[in-house]
Amino acid sequence: MLPRGTRIPRARFPKTKGSRAFFEFGSVSFFGDLPPSGAVVVSKKTFKTSVARHRAKRRLVNALKRALESRKYAGGIIVYPNTLSLTAPFSAIVKGLENALTKFSKNN
């Protein structure tokens, strides 16, 4: 789980679409009007069983946590994983997510 300070609370969850970036294991939405924070949304349509949904979420939350620690972002980040995120090596997920997030980095 992401630390409380870096999670997007339910009340502030965006209703509009943000800037989108895609990577091999899903997609990322960026919302500049939110404070620096993150969330992972795992769809029941994509992952049929709760075991698969929880496993995908755990993997992407840890990858997002590493990405948030390594760079500073000026807004909220929401990650939507796809089915490839279950079988891919964790290092590949982290690298793909970081590459997708370079579009939104303040450090560029």
Secondary structure, 3 states (H helix, E strand, C coil): CCCHHHECCHHHCCCCCCEEEEECCEEEEEECCCCCEEEECCCCCCCCCHHHHHHHHHHHHHHHHHHHHHCCECCEEEEEECHHHHCCCHHHHHHHHHHHHHHHECCC
